Amino acid sequence: MSFKIAVIGAGSLVFARTLFTDIMSVPEFHDIEVAFTDINPDNLDKVTRLCQRDLDSNNIPITIQATTDRREAFRGARYIINCVRIGGLPAFEMDVDIPLKYGVDQCVGDTLCTGGIMYGQRVIAEMLNFCKDIREVAEPGAIMLNYSNPNAMATWACNKYGGVKTIGLCHGEIHGESQIAEVLGIPREDLDITCAGINHQTWYVSVKHKGVELKDKLLAGFEAHERFSEEEKVRIDILKRFGYYSTESNGHLSEYVAWYRKRPDEIKDWINTDSWINGETGGYLRVTREERNWFETEYPKIASEPPKKYDGSQRGKEHCSYIMESLETGRKYRGHFNIMNEGCITNLPYECVVEVPCYVDGNGISVPKLGDLPLGCAAVCSQSIWVQRLAVEAAVAGDVKLLKQAALMDPLTGAVCNPPEIWQMIDEMLIAEAEWLPQYTQAIAEAKERFAKGDLIPTKDGYQGAVRIREKTVEEISAERESRTITAE
C-alpha cells in the first residue's frame, strides 16, 4: 500500500510525533511516503529527527521528507494533516492579554470568545492559502484532516471557500466518554455513546449500556464523584440546567457562554486550579509556554529516551490514524468528527459545522441524519454558530464590520463589554496582530488613525485576570514529567 501524507505544522513539539506514532502503528502504512513541513526550521528538524529515529528503530524503511516549502510537502499527498497555530505564541499572548485589559477573562481563547474570533481571522486567511496549494499540487480529491483551532471556523472556511474536503478533528468527546464511564462504573467499551452539537459544545445525547439509556444517571454520578465534583463545576451546572453533559472541559466551556466568567470575583467559584484545563485565567497559554521552554532546553534528554514503538502498544485515540486506516484498508471505524451540517442536525443551520458520529470504511465517510438536538442544547449551539458565521465571513472578506459584530454577539464578550469597548478592543487587536492579518490592511490603517487621536476608553493595563497562576520553570516541568513516568511504570 503506497500513498503520501503531509503534516503541516509538523514542528508542533509533542503533538506531531504523537500523531505520527498513531499512523505508523498501522502495519499497512509501513511503506507510505511522508512529508513534514513547518515555518520553524529548528522545530521541524528536531521533530523530524525524533520521528526518523523512531522509524529506524522499528525497521520501517521510510525516509521523512522535511521541508519548509509546503507546496513540496503537499505534492502528490492524499492526506494533509494540519496542526498549525498561525502567529504562534506571540499572537496567542495577544489573544489572551489584550481582552483581559477590557475585562474579558479567558481560560484558553482559541475557539470562541474574543481570542478565538481573532485566532480565526489569522488561521482562515492562511488555511485558504493551504487549500489553494492542495488543489494545485496534491493528489486529486485529497482530504485535509484539521486539528487547528478554531476548529469549526477553519473547517467551515476550507469546505465553503477553500475547495478542499476538510474534516475537523478534536479529542474533547473522547475525554468526556472516559469520565462518563468512570462515573457510571462501567467500562468505556461496554457503553454506546452518541454526541451531537458543535465543536467544544457537543452534548452526550445518549449513553446506553446493553440497550438501556443511562444519561439521566449522570447528574447524580458527577455530583457524587469526589474529583469531578470539584473539577467540573461548570459542566455539572450546565448538566443540571440543560439535562445533558457537555463534551468540553470546564475551562473551555466556561468561556463559551455568558454566565461563569463575567464577574471577576465569581470566577474562582466555578473553576479548579489543579489543572489548567479546569479554568484558570490564560491556563492554556501558560502551559504552552512551559512546554515550549521545556522542549527547547530538554531536547537532548528527549532524544536520549527510548524510541517510540510502532507495534500498536503506544497508539493513542486521536481519530486521524483511524480515519486513514479505514479509508485505505476498509476496516470500520466510528468516531465523532466535525463536518458540514447539511441537514444532519435538523434544528441547527444547514450551513454550519457540526460535531457528530460518523462511520468510516473503504467506501468513505458516512454521516447519519440525527434529527433535532434537545431545544435548550440547540439554543446554546445556535448562539455560537452565529458568532462563527460572522467570524468566517469576516475572515474571508476582510470585513471589519462583520468582525466587530462577531465579537459583539459573542456570549462572554457581550456580557463583559459594551459596544464602544468591543469596537476599541478589536481595533487594538487588529493593530497588534497586523502581520498575520493581510486581509485587514485598510481596516488596520484606520484603526491606527483612531488610536493616534487618543481619547480612548480607559482599560485595565497590566491586569492579570481573576485566577492567573505562575508559569513553572523548566526544572519544575522536568520533575513533573519524571514523576509521571515513574508512576506509570
C-alpha positions as CSV (number, residue, x, y, z in Angstrom):
1,M,0.0,0.0,0.0
2,S,1.5,3.3,-1.0
3,F,0.3,6.8,-0.8
4,K,1.6,10.1,0.6
5,I,0.7,12.0,3.8
6,A,1.9,15.5,4.6
7,V,1.9,17.0,8.1
8,I,1.8,20.8,8.2
9,G,2.8,22.3,11.5
10,A,5.0,19.3,12.0
11,G,7.2,21.2,14.3
12,S,4.4,21.3,16.9
13,L,6.6,19.8,19.5
14,V,4.8,16.8,21.1
15,F,1.6,16.6,19.1
16,A,3.1,15.9,15.6
17,R,5.1,13.0,17.0
18,T,2.1,11.6,18.8
19,L,0.0,11.6,15.6
20,F,2.9,10.1,13.6
21,T,3.2,7.3,16.2
22,D,-0.5,6.5,15.7
23,I,-0.2,6.5,11.9
24,M,2.9,4.2,11.9
25,S,1.1,1.8,14.3
26,V,-0.9,0.7,11.2
27,P,1.1,-2.2,9.6
28,E,-0.1,-1.4,6.1
29,F,1.3,2.1,6.3
30,H,4.9,1.0,6.6
31,D,5.7,1.8,3.0
32,I,3.9,5.1,2.6
33,E,5.5,8.5,1.7
34,V,5.8,11.0,4.5
35,A,6.4,14.8,4.3
36,F,6.8,17.1,7.3
37,T,6.6,20.9,6.8
38,D,6.8,23.9,9.2
39,I,7.8,27.5,9.0
40,N,10.1,27.0,12.0
41,P,13.1,25.1,10.6
42,D,14.6,24.3,14.0
43,N,11.5,22.7,15.4
44,L,10.9,20.9,12.1
45,D,14.4,19.5,12.3
46,K,14.0,18.4,15.9
47,V,10.7,16.6,15.4
48,T,11.8,15.1,12.1
49,R,15.0,13.6,13.8
50,L,12.9,12.2,16.6
51,C,10.4,10.6,14.2
52,Q,13.1,9.3,11.9
53,R,14.9,7.7,14.8
54,D,11.6,6.0,15.8
55,L,11.1,4.7,12.2
56,D,14.7,3.4,12.0
57,S,14.3,1.7,15.4
58,N,11.2,-0.1,14.2
59,N,12.9,-1.2,11.0
60,I,10.5,0.8,8.8
61,P,12.1,1.8,5.5
62,I,10.6,5.3,5.3
63,T,12.7,8.5,5.0
64,I,10.8,11.6,6.1
65,Q,10.8,14.5,3.6
66,A,11.3,17.6,5.8
67,T,10.9,20.9,4.1
68,T,9.8,24.5,4.8
69,D,8.2,24.6,1.4
70,R,4.7,23.4,2.0
71,R,3.9,23.0,-1.7
72,E,6.7,20.4,-2.0
73,A,5.3,18.7,1.1
74,F,1.8,18.7,-0.4
75,R,2.9,17.5,-3.8
76,G,1.1,14.2,-4.5
77,A,-0.3,13.9,-1.0
78,R,-3.5,12.1,-0.4
79,Y,-3.9,13.2,3.2
80,I,-2.8,16.6,4.6
81,I,-2.8,16.7,8.4
82,N,-3.0,20.3,9.7
83,C,-1.7,21.2,13.1
84,V,-0.6,24.8,12.6
85,R,-1.0,27.7,15.1
86,I,-0.8,30.9,13.0
87,G,1.0,33.6,14.8
88,G,2.5,31.1,17.3
89,L,2.9,32.1,20.9
90,P,3.3,35.9,20.3
91,A,-0.2,36.1,18.7
92,F,-1.7,33.7,21.3
93,E,-0.4,36.0,24.1
94,M,-2.2,38.9,22.4
95,D,-5.4,36.8,22.1
96,V,-5.4,36.4,25.9
97,D,-3.8,39.6,27.3
98,I,-5.5,42.3,25.2
99,P,-9.1,41.1,26.0
100,L,-8.0,41.0,29.7
101,K,-7.5,44.7,29.6
102,Y,-11.2,45.0,28.8
103,G,-12.3,42.5,31.4
104,V,-12.7,39.5,29.1
105,D,-11.1,36.7,31.2
106,Q,-10.5,33.6,29.1
107,C,-9.1,30.2,30.1
108,V,-8.0,29.3,26.5
109,G,-9.2,31.8,23.9
110,D,-8.8,29.6,20.8
111,T,-12.3,28.6,19.8
112,L,-14.8,31.2,20.6
113,C,-14.7,34.4,22.7
114,T,-12.6,37.3,21.6
115,G,-9.4,35.3,21.4
116,G,-11.0,32.6,19.3
117,I,-12.5,35.1,16.9
118,M,-9.2,36.8,16.3
119,Y,-7.4,33.4,16.0
120,G,-9.9,32.5,13.4
121,Q,-9.1,35.6,11.4
122,R,-5.4,34.5,11.3
123,V,-5.9,30.8,10.6
124,I,-8.6,31.1,8.0
125,A,-6.5,33.6,5.9
126,E,-3.6,31.2,5.8
127,M,-5.6,27.9,5.6
128,L,-7.2,29.2,2.4
129,N,-3.7,29.5,1.0
130,F,-3.1,25.9,2.1
131,C,-6.2,24.9,0.2
132,K,-5.0,26.6,-3.0
133,D,-1.7,24.7,-2.8
134,I,-3.6,21.4,-2.1
135,R,-5.9,21.9,-5.1
136,E,-2.9,22.6,-7.3
137,V,-0.3,20.0,-6.3
138,A,-1.8,17.4,-4.1
139,E,-3.4,14.1,-5.3
140,P,-6.9,14.9,-6.8
141,G,-9.5,14.5,-4.1
142,A,-7.0,14.9,-1.3
143,I,-8.5,15.3,2.2
144,M,-7.4,17.7,4.9
145,L,-7.6,16.4,8.4
146,N,-7.7,19.6,10.5
147,Y,-6.6,19.8,14.1
148,S,-6.1,23.6,14.1
149,N,-8.4,25.8,16.2
150,P,-10.9,27.4,16.0
151,N,-11.7,24.1,14.5
152,A,-15.3,24.8,13.4
153,M,-14.5,28.1,11.8
154,A,-11.4,26.8,10.0
155,T,-13.2,23.7,8.8
156,W,-16.2,25.8,7.6
157,A,-14.0,28.1,5.7
158,C,-12.0,25.4,4.0
159,N,-15.0,23.5,2.9
160,K,-17.0,26.5,1.7
161,Y,-14.3,28.7,0.3
162,G,-11.2,26.5,0.0
163,G,-12.4,23.8,-2.3
164,V,-10.8,21.1,-0.2
165,K,-12.7,18.4,1.6
166,T,-11.8,19.1,5.2
167,I,-12.7,17.1,8.3
168,G,-12.2,18.7,11.7
169,L,-10.9,16.5,14.4
170,C,-10.9,17.0,18.2
171,H,-10.5,14.8,21.2
172,G,-12.9,16.5,23.7
173,E,-15.6,13.9,23.4
174,I,-13.0,11.1,24.0
175,H,-12.0,12.5,27.3
176,G,-15.6,13.1,28.4
177,E,-16.5,9.5,27.4
178,S,-13.9,8.3,29.9
179,Q,-15.4,10.5,32.6
180,I,-18.8,9.1,32.0
181,A,-17.6,5.5,32.1
182,E,-15.9,6.3,35.5
183,V,-18.9,8.0,36.9
184,L,-21.2,5.0,35.9
185,G,-18.7,2.4,36.9
186,I,-19.0,0.7,33.5
187,P,-16.0,0.1,31.2
188,R,-16.0,2.5,28.3
189,E,-16.0,-0.3,25.7
190,D,-19.3,-1.5,27.1
191,L,-21.1,1.8,26.6
192,D,-22.8,3.1,23.4
193,I,-22.3,6.8,23.5
194,T,-23.6,9.4,21.0
195,C,-22.6,13.0,20.9
196,A,-24.0,15.8,18.8
197,G,-23.6,19.5,18.6
198,I,-20.7,21.8,17.6
199,N,-17.0,21.6,18.3
200,H,-16.4,22.2,22.0
201,Q,-20.1,22.4,22.6
202,T,-21.1,18.9,21.8
203,W,-23.6,17.1,24.0
204,Y,-23.8,13.5,25.1
205,V,-27.3,13.0,23.9
206,S,-27.3,9.2,24.5
207,V,-25.4,7.0,26.9
208,K,-26.5,3.4,26.7
209,H,-25.5,0.1,28.3
210,K,-26.9,-3.1,26.9
211,G,-29.6,-1.0,25.3
212,V,-30.6,0.8,28.5
213,E,-30.4,4.6,28.4
214,L,-28.3,5.9,31.4
215,K,-27.9,9.6,30.7
216,D,-30.4,10.5,33.4
217,K,-28.0,9.0,36.0
218,L,-25.1,11.3,35.1
219,L,-26.0,14.3,37.2
220,A,-26.1,12.3,40.4
221,G,-23.0,10.5,39.4
222,F,-21.0,13.6,38.7
223,E,-22.2,15.4,41.8
224,A,-21.2,12.4,44.0
225,H,-17.8,11.9,42.3
226,E,-15.0,13.1,44.7
227,R,-12.8,14.6,42.0
228,F,-15.2,15.6,39.1
229,S,-17.5,17.4,41.5
230,E,-14.6,19.8,42.2
231,E,-13.1,19.9,38.7
232,E,-16.2,20.2,36.6
233,K,-18.4,22.7,38.3
234,V,-19.4,24.5,35.1
235,R,-20.1,21.3,33.2
236,I,-22.2,20.0,36.1
237,D,-24.1,23.2,36.3
238,I,-24.8,23.0,32.6
239,L,-25.9,19.4,33.0
240,K,-28.2,20.4,35.8
241,R,-29.9,23.2,33.9
242,F,-30.0,21.7,30.4
243,G,-30.1,18.0,31.1
244,Y,-27.1,16.9,29.1
245,Y,-23.4,16.7,29.8
246,S,-21.1,18.7,27.6
247,T,-18.0,17.2,25.9
248,E,-15.8,20.2,26.6
249,S,-13.6,20.8,29.6
250,N,-14.6,23.0,32.5
251,G,-12.3,25.8,31.5
252,H,-13.1,25.8,27.8
253,L,-16.9,25.6,28.4
254,S,-16.8,28.4,30.9
255,E,-15.7,30.9,28.2
256,Y,-18.2,29.9,25.6
257,V,-21.3,31.1,27.5
258,A,-22.2,34.3,29.2
259,W,-22.7,33.1,32.8
260,Y,-19.5,31.9,34.5
261,R,-16.7,34.4,33.8
262,K,-18.3,37.8,33.6
263,R,-17.8,38.8,37.2
264,P,-14.1,38.5,38.3
265,D,-15.0,37.8,42.0
266,E,-17.1,34.9,41.0
267,I,-14.8,33.1,38.5
268,K,-12.9,31.3,41.2
269,D,-16.2,29.8,42.4
270,W,-16.7,28.0,39.1
271,I,-13.2,26.7,38.4
272,N,-10.5,24.5,39.9
273,T,-6.7,25.1,39.8
274,D,-5.5,21.6,40.0
275,S,-5.1,21.7,36.2
276,W,-5.1,24.5,33.7
277,I,-8.0,22.8,31.8
278,N,-10.3,23.4,34.8
279,G,-10.5,27.1,34.2
280,E,-7.5,29.3,35.3
281,T,-7.0,32.6,33.5
282,G,-4.8,32.1,30.5
283,G,-4.3,28.5,31.5
284,Y,-3.5,27.0,28.1
285,L,-1.2,29.9,27.3
286,R,0.8,29.2,30.5
287,V,1.1,25.5,29.7
288,T,2.0,26.1,26.1
289,R,4.8,28.5,27.1
290,E,6.0,25.9,29.7
291,E,6.0,23.1,27.1
292,R,7.9,25.3,24.6
293,N,10.6,26.2,27.1
294,W,10.9,22.6,28.3
295,F,11.2,21.2,24.7
296,E,13.8,23.8,23.7
297,T,16.0,23.1,26.7
298,E,15.4,19.4,27.3
299,Y,15.6,18.3,23.7
300,P,18.9,16.3,24.2
301,K,17.3,14.5,27.0
302,I,14.1,13.7,25.0
303,A,16.3,12.5,22.1
304,S,18.1,10.1,24.5
305,E,14.8,8.5,25.7
306,P,13.8,5.1,24.2
307,P,12.2,5.4,20.7
308,K,8.5,5.0,20.2
309,K,7.1,1.6,19.5
310,Y,5.1,1.1,16.3
311,D,3.6,-2.3,17.3
312,G,0.3,-0.7,18.4
313,S,1.1,-0.6,22.1
314,Q,1.6,3.2,22.0
315,R,-1.2,4.1,19.6
316,G,-3.5,6.7,21.0
317,K,-7.2,7.5,20.5
318,E,-6.8,10.5,18.1
319,H,-9.2,10.0,15.2
320,C,-6.7,10.8,12.5
321,S,-4.9,7.5,12.0
322,Y,-8.1,5.5,12.3
323,I,-9.8,7.5,9.6
324,M,-6.9,6.9,7.2
325,E,-6.8,3.2,8.2
326,S,-10.5,2.7,7.5
327,L,-10.4,4.6,4.2
328,E,-7.3,2.6,3.0
329,T,-8.0,-0.9,4.4
330,G,-11.8,-1.0,4.7
331,R,-11.7,-1.7,8.4
332,K,-14.7,0.0,10.0
333,Y,-14.3,2.9,12.4
334,R,-16.8,5.1,14.3
335,G,-15.8,8.5,15.6
336,H,-17.1,12.0,16.2
337,F,-15.9,14.4,13.5
338,N,-16.5,18.0,12.5
339,I,-18.3,18.2,9.2
340,M,-20.6,20.5,7.3
341,N,-24.1,20.0,8.8
342,E,-26.2,19.9,5.6
343,G,-29.3,18.6,7.5
344,C,-27.5,16.2,9.8
345,I,-28.8,18.1,12.9
346,T,-32.1,19.5,11.7
347,N,-32.6,22.3,14.2
348,L,-29.2,23.9,13.6
349,P,-28.4,25.9,10.4
350,Y,-28.0,23.9,7.3
351,E,-24.7,25.7,6.6
352,C,-22.6,25.3,9.7
353,V,-20.1,22.8,11.1
354,V,-21.4,20.2,13.5
355,E,-19.6,17.5,15.5
356,V,-21.5,14.2,15.1
357,P,-20.9,10.5,15.0
358,C,-19.5,9.3,11.6
359,Y,-18.7,5.9,10.1
360,V,-15.7,5.2,8.0
361,D,-14.8,2.3,5.8
362,G,-13.4,1.7,2.3
363,N,-16.4,3.4,0.8
364,G,-15.7,6.7,2.5
365,I,-17.1,8.7,5.4
366,S,-20.8,8.3,6.1
367,V,-22.8,10.8,8.2
368,P,-26.1,9.7,9.7
369,K,-29.1,12.1,10.0
370,L,-29.5,12.7,13.7
371,G,-32.6,14.9,13.7
372,D,-33.2,17.7,16.3
373,L,-30.9,18.4,19.2
374,P,-32.8,19.0,22.5
375,L,-34.1,22.5,22.2
376,G,-32.0,24.1,25.0
377,C,-28.8,22.5,23.7
378,A,-29.7,23.7,20.2
379,A,-30.2,27.2,21.5
380,V,-26.7,27.3,23.1
381,C,-25.1,26.0,19.9
382,S,-27.0,28.3,17.7
383,Q,-25.7,31.4,19.5
384,S,-22.2,30.2,19.0
385,I,-22.8,29.3,15.4
386,W,-23.9,32.8,14.5
387,V,-20.6,34.1,16.1
388,Q,-18.7,31.6,14.0
389,R,-20.5,32.5,10.8
390,L,-19.9,36.2,11.2
391,A,-16.2,35.5,12.0
392,V,-15.8,33.2,9.0
393,E,-17.3,35.6,6.6
394,A,-15.3,38.5,8.1
395,A,-12.0,36.5,7.8
396,V,-12.7,35.6,4.1
397,A,-13.7,39.1,3.0
398,G,-11.6,41.1,5.4
399,D,-14.8,42.8,6.6
400,V,-14.1,44.6,9.8
401,K,-17.7,45.4,10.4
402,L,-18.6,41.7,10.5
403,L,-15.6,41.0,12.7
404,K,-16.7,43.5,15.3
405,Q,-20.3,42.2,15.1
406,A,-18.9,38.7,15.8
407,A,-17.3,40.0,18.9
408,L,-20.4,41.9,19.9
409,M,-22.5,38.7,19.6
410,D,-20.0,36.5,21.4
411,P,-21.7,35.5,24.7
412,L,-18.9,36.2,27.2
413,T,-17.5,39.3,25.4
414,G,-21.0,40.8,25.2
415,A,-21.6,40.0,28.9
416,V,-18.5,41.9,29.9
417,C,-18.1,44.7,27.4
418,N,-20.3,47.4,25.9
419,P,-20.3,48.1,22.1
420,P,-17.7,51.0,22.2
421,E,-15.3,48.9,24.3
422,I,-15.7,46.0,21.9
423,W,-15.0,48.3,18.9
424,Q,-11.9,49.7,20.5
425,M,-10.7,46.2,21.7
426,I,-10.9,44.8,18.2
427,D,-9.1,47.8,16.8
428,E,-6.3,47.2,19.3
429,M,-6.1,43.5,18.4
430,L,-6.0,44.3,14.7
431,I,-3.1,46.7,15.2
432,A,-1.2,44.3,17.4
433,E,-1.7,41.2,15.1
434,A,-1.3,43.1,11.8
435,E,1.5,40.9,10.5
436,W,-0.9,37.9,10.4
437,L,-3.9,39.7,9.0
438,P,-3.3,40.6,5.4
439,Q,-7.0,40.9,4.6
440,Y,-7.4,43.8,7.0
441,T,-4.7,46.2,5.7
442,Q,-7.2,49.1,5.2
443,A,-9.0,48.4,8.5
444,I,-5.7,48.3,10.4
445,A,-4.6,51.6,8.9
446,E,-7.9,53.2,10.0
447,A,-7.6,51.7,13.5
448,K,-4.2,53.2,13.9
449,E,-5.5,56.6,12.9
450,R,-8.2,56.3,15.6
451,F,-5.7,55.2,18.2
452,A,-3.3,58.0,17.2
453,K,-6.1,60.6,18.0
454,G,-6.2,59.5,21.6
455,D,-9.4,59.9,23.6
456,L,-9.5,56.2,24.2
457,I,-11.7,54.3,26.6
458,P,-9.6,53.6,29.8
459,T,-8.5,49.9,30.1
460,K,-7.0,47.8,33.0
461,D,-3.5,47.8,31.6
462,G,-1.4,45.0,33.3
463,Y,-4.5,43.2,34.7
464,Q,-3.6,39.5,35.1
465,G,-7.2,38.2,35.4
466,A,-9.1,36.6,38.3
467,V,-7.0,33.4,38.6
468,R,-3.6,33.7,37.0
469,I,-1.1,31.1,38.0
470,R,2.7,31.4,38.0
471,E,4.5,29.9,35.0
472,K,6.6,26.9,36.0
473,T,10.3,26.6,35.4
474,V,11.9,24.1,33.1
475,E,13.2,22.3,36.1
476,E,9.7,22.0,37.6
477,I,8.2,20.7,34.4
478,S,11.0,18.1,34.1
479,A,10.5,17.0,37.6
480,E,6.7,16.6,37.0
481,R,7.3,14.6,33.8
482,E,9.8,12.3,35.5
483,S,7.3,11.8,38.4
484,R,4.6,10.8,35.9
485,T,7.0,8.4,34.1
486,I,7.9,6.7,37.4
487,T,4.2,6.4,38.4
488,A,3.3,4.9,35.0
489,E,6.0,2.3,35.3
